[in-house]
Amino acid sequence: MTHGVVAVRHGRTGARFDVRVVPRGARTAIEGLRDGSLLVRVTAPPVEGAANDAVVAVVAAALGVARRDLHVVAGATSRRKTLEVAGLDEVTLSGRLTALLS
């Protein structure tokens, strides 16, 4: 299932999607889409997991899920990451992304 160009797929404990992270930004915000991924800018540097923690915090808040339910499952040291939302199916996550990006 896709939203625009964000692919939502089945994961081990929930639904997965890709994000593109821009660390050391002027502000922390979800900026839309880039290269098929949700674009997330964070002020945190990519050092000792700070940027990953910031991404999890901002995306969890935007999707209305607990931070403990959102995990980086691939790309921990890359700008392109795969996030998994535990307990959400693909349809529910796609709906929340649609609402977030509209």
N, C-alpha and C positions, 0 to 999 in steps of 0.2 A: 504494500500500500504506500502511496506517496502523497505528500502534501506539496503542491507545486513541484519543487524539485528535491524536497527533503524526503528521503526514503525512510519509512518506519518499518522495522522488521522484528520478527520474533527472536527473543533472547532466552537465556537459561531460566531467568526468574521473572521476566517481564518483557517489555518492548525496548528496542534499541534504535538509536538514530545517531547521525554524525554531526559533529560541531567543528567549526574552524575557529581557533582561538587567536586573538591578537593581544599578547601581553604588553604590559607597560603603556596602556592607553591613557588618554586624558580622563576617561571616566569608565565605570563599569556599567555595561549595558548590552542588551541583545539588539543587534543592528540590522537584522534581516537575514538574507541568504547570500552565500558565496560558494560557488563551485559545488552546488548540490548539498551544502551543509548549512546548518544554523550558524550565523556569524555572531560570536560573543567577544566583546572587548572587555578586558579587565585591567585594572590599575596595577595589580600585583605583578612582580617579576617572575620569570620562569625558573625560580630557584627553590629547591627543597620542597617542591609540591605546592608552593604558594599560589601559583596561577591555577592549578587544578582545583584547589580548595575554593578559590574565588569563582571559578566556572560552576562548580557544583552548587555553591550558594546561590548564585544569581539565576541559574536555570531551574533549580528546585523551587525557588520563590515564584518565578514566572509561571511554572507549570502547576503550582499549588500542591506540591508533594513535599514530604519531609526530606531533609538533607540525607538522612540515613538510608533512604530508599533510592537515591541516585548515585550511580557509581561510574567511574571511568573504567571501562573494560578493555580498551585498546588505545594505544597512542599516548600513554602517560608522559612520555618525553617529547612528543611531537605537537605541532600546532593543530594537526587534524586528529581528533579523538572520537571514539565511539562511546556514547553514554548509554547506560541501561537503567530504566526506571522499573524497579521491582514492584510487582503487584499490579501493573497496568498492562492491558492488552493493546494491540496495535490500533484498534479502532478508537479507544479512549485517548491514547497518546496523540493520534492524528488529529482528533477533534481539539485537543488542547493546543497543539501547535497551530492549527488553523486560527483559533481564537487569538493566540499570541501574535501571529503575524498579520492579522487583518486590521 
